[in-house]
Amino acid sequence: MALTALPSDCLLACLARVPYADLRNVIPSTCKSLRDAVTSAALRKTREAAGWTEWAVFAGRYAVGSQCFIITALGARRTARRPHVHGEFVTRFSLSSGQDAVIVMENENRSMRACVFDPRQDCWHYISPLFLVQNVGSQLQGNISTEGATGTALGSSIMALGGASDRNFDLYDTSQNTWSRQLPLPFNSSYSQFVEVAGRLWCYASNDHLQETHIYDPETRLWTAGPRLPFALFQGGTGVHWHTNALEVHGKFCIMAYFELIPETASYSAFVWDPARESWDEAPFPVPPVVGFECSHIDGHLIVSGHLPSDLGPDTMQLGASDDDSRLFVLSPGSTEWAEWRLPDGVERAT
């Protein structure tokens, strides 16, 4: 009996334990019915029920070039080439089907442009651009700066904060391929950083609010003030964003950065906010061997990539290695040792 002649549930059960690389590269090329099964939401649910889920790191050099990779502990596989978008903001978000995707966004020429990668289809597509300067006379546009606008994602929603005004808040509708302006932000958002934690969006390290956090609830569509950071962030002459990053740890907000634990003395540290006790705790894991330029988490694994050793002081390391020396580390659940995964040559960021 041919595999395609099996009942749908039997076919999905057979495919559920096939490695992702074969699902993506081999099986879909045989026939349309198998290709449809491989990319279906039903297969994802069957794999999850069977305990056969896989995850991988997405990596590339986003400022130049278009080569990107899917990386696992066993090695790296090249993806379809990325369209021409210089990725200032790279994040993972969920499609409406529940499947993960990666979005690469850039703020260029007073607009936010983005392309989305679907790892199951191994394909890229552009989304509608967001014009950050609207309804302004041509004589005034040259005086408006949109450099501080940043992009992020929450669940299946794509967002942009800042722009012509630091209070702008725009939301992308995936079903309509359109952007819509939301209520103004209750704070100034300029070069802000974001992370999704327990279904909410945390904003931190904004230029005007370095020590503050703000939290967005998608159900109420309201922003509330979050906790102040436990210690002052090291600023130096190049700001805080090169060393400050956050991720979710056991459903809690975790931030890693050079903190001034004592005045004028900074060290790379990690702290976790406990909402039940309303207090900061030292992270229950050692900081990674590199300063996390990109941080992420999935299925309890913590993922960090960077090129500067975290055991050096911030004053001595900004002139250190180049982006070409980026390294990738993964901390597995229950482990206290970061495992290094090999990055392909020329990779700059991984998430």
N, C-alpha and C positions, 0 to 999 in steps of 0.2 A: 504494500500500500504506500502510495506517495505521501510525503509529509503534509502536503497541502490538502489531502483528502481527509485528514483527521478532523473530528469535531473541533470547533473553535477553542473550547476550554482545554482539550488535550493538546492542541497545537501550542497554545500559550504556555502550558506546563512544560512542554519540551523546550521551548525557546527560553524559558525563565532562567535556566542555568547555563546558557551560552554566554561566554565572556563578551563584554561590551564591544571590544575591538572587532570581533567577528560579526556581532549584530550590526555594526555600523558599516563595515567594509566588505563583508563577504555575503551574508545572507540576503541583504536587500537587492543584490545584483541578479538573483536567480529568477524571481518572478514578482509581479505586482502584489499578489495576495500576501506573500511573505514580507514584502516591503511595507505594506500597510500594517501588518501585525507587529512588526518591529517598532514602528513609530507610534503605536496606539497607547492610549492611557491605560487600557486593560492589561497590557503586558507589564507596564510599570507596577500596577497593583499586584499582579501575580508574582512578580519578582520580589516585591516587598514582603508578601505573605509567605514566600518560600525562604525568606532570609537571605536572598541572593541579590542584595543591592551593592552597587559599586559607586565609587566617587573618584574624582580626579581633579587635578589642578590645571587651570587654564593659564597659559603664559605666553608672553610675546614681547616684542620691543615696539612699544606703541608710538613713540615719538617719530620714528622713521621706519621704513620698510613695512611689510605686510605679512610676514611669516608668523604664525601662531602655532601653539602646540597644546595637546592634551597629555598630561604627565601623570603617571602612576608610579608606585614604588618599583615597578619592573622596567620602566623606561618611558620614552616619549614618542608620541606619534604626531606627525604634522597634520594640521587641519586645512580646510579650504582657506585660500588666501583672503586676508581682510581687505575690505574696500578702503579707499583713501580717507581715513579719519585719524588725525593725530590724537591719541587717547590721553587726555588730561585726567579723565575720571574713568576708572574701570571697576565694575561691580557685577555681582551675580544677583539675578532676580528670578522670580517664578513666573512662568507663563500661565495663562488662564487654565491650561490643562493640568497644571501641577508640576510640569517639567521645568527643570532649571534651565536658564539661559544666561548669557553673558552680554552685557552692554558696554560699549566703548563710546565715550562722549567727549566732545571737545567744545570749548568756548572760543569761537573765532569769528571775527568780523561782525560783532554784535549779534551773534546768533548761536544757539546751542544745536550742534549737529550730533547725530548718533547713529550707530549701526549695531544690530543685535545678532549674536551668534547662537544658533540652535544646535547643541552638540549631537542630538539624535538624528537630525537631518544633515549635519555637517555643512551648513550653509549660512550665509550672512544676508541681511537685508537692511536697508535704510528705513528709518522712521521719519515722520514729518519733522522738519526743523522747527525750533522755537526761536522766534525773532524777539530778542531781548529789548530792543528799542522800538516802541510802537507809538503811533499817533503823535509824533514829534516833528516839528518843522525841520526841513533839511538844513537850515542855518544853525539849528541848535544841536543836531545829532553829533557833530564833531566834538562837542564839549562834554558828551556823556560817555562815561567809562563803564564797561560791563565786565571788566577783568575779574571782579570778585565773584561772579556767578559760578555756582557749582552744581553738579548733577549727582543724583543718587537714586536709589530704588528702595521700595518697601513692599514686600510681598510681590504682587504682580503689577504694582504701580511704579512708574518712572516719574521722577520729580526734578525740578530745577528751582534753586533758591538764590535770590539776589538777582542782579542784572542792572537795568537802568536805575532801579531803586533797590537798596539793601533790604527792603521789606517785601519785595516781590516773591510770590510763591506760585509756581505753575505745576500743573498735573497733566500727565499724558494719558489719554484714553486709548488703550490698545485696540478696542473694538472699532473705534471711529478713526483712528490714526490722526487724532487732533489733540492740541494742547488747550487747556483752559486755565484762566487766572483764578486763583483761590483768594480767600480773605487775606489781607496783609499780615505779615508776620508780626508778632509782638516784640521782636528784637531785630537788630541789624545782623544780616547774614552776609559776611564778606570773607571769601576763602574759607568757608566752613568745612568741617569734616563730619561724616555721618556713619552710623552703624545701626543695623536693625537688631533689636534685643527684645525677645518675647513678644513679637508682633508689633512693637512700637519703634519709632524712629528717634534715635538720640542724635542731637546736634552738639558738637563740642569744638573747642579750639577755634571759634570764629574770631576774626581779628579784633573786633570790638568787645569780645566777651571771652577772653582767653581762659579765665578760671571758672567760667560758668558752663552749665549744660542746659539744654532745652529738649523737651520730649514731646513728640507728636503722636496722638492717639487716632488711628484711622477711623475708628468707630464714631467718635464724637467730633472728629475733624478739628480738634482743639490742641493748642500748644500749652504746656505747663512748664514752669521753671523746675529744672532738675537740681541735683546736688552740686555744690561747688567742688572743684577738684581738691584732693587732700593736701597737695603742696603746690607751690608755684612752679610753673613750667619754665625750663631754661629757654631764654630767647636768644642771647648772643647777638651776632650781627646779621643772621639769616633767618630770624623768626623761629617758629616752633614746628612748622608742618613737616619738616624733613625727619623729625624724630618722634612725632606724636601720632599714635594710631590706636584704634580700639577694636574690640571684637566681643562676641558673646561667649561667656563661659558659664555653663550650667544655668542658662536662662538669666544671667546677670551681666551688667555692663562692666567690662574690664578695659582699662586704659593702660598702655605702655608708653613711656616717654622718659626723657631726662627731667627728673624732678629735683628741685633744690631742697633736699631733705634737711639740710642745714643751710643758713644763709650763704650765698655765693659759692656753694659747693653742690654740684649736680652729679647724679648717678642715674643710670638707666634702671628703672624700676617698673613694677606692674602692680596695680591696685584694682580691687573688685568692690563694687558698691552693693551692699546688702540692704535691699529695700525694707525687709522686715525689721531690722535693727536700726535702719537709717544711719549707717556708718560705713566707713571704708575699711577694708581689710587688705593685708598683703595677699597677693595672688597665691593660690595653693600650688604653684609650679615655678620653676626657675625661669628667669628671663631667657629668651633665645640667644644663641651665640652672635646674632647680628641684630642691629637696630631695625625694627620692622617698618620698612617703607610701605609694604603691602601686608595686610593681615586679614585672615578670614577664618571661618570655622565651618565644619560640616560633620554631621554624625558624631559629634563629640571630639573630633580631631581639630587641633589648632594648627594653622598654617601661617608661616611668616616667611617673607622674602626680603632681602636687603643686601647691601654690600659693605656696610661699615661695622666693624667689630663692636659689640655692645660692652665689652669690658674696658674700653678706652674712654677717657673723658671727652665731653663734647667739644672742648676747645682744641683738642689735638687731632680729632678724627675727621673734621670736615674737609681736610685736604687729603684724605686717604684714598682708598681704592676708587676706581671708576665704576660706572654702571655696568660695564662689561664683566665685572667680577661678581655679579649678583649671585647669591646662594639661597637655596630653598630648604627650610626646615619644617618638620612635621612632628607634633607632639600627640601621641596616641592616648586614648582614654586610660587613666590609671597609671600612666608612665610619668617618670620625672626626668627623662632624657630625651632631648630633641634629636630626631633622626634626620640626617641630611639626604635629600633627594637630588639627583643630578639634574641640572638645568642644561638644555641645549645651548650651544655657543650663541652669544648675542642676545639672549633673553634679558629683558630689563625688569619686568614686573610679572608677578604671578598671583592668582587669586582663586 
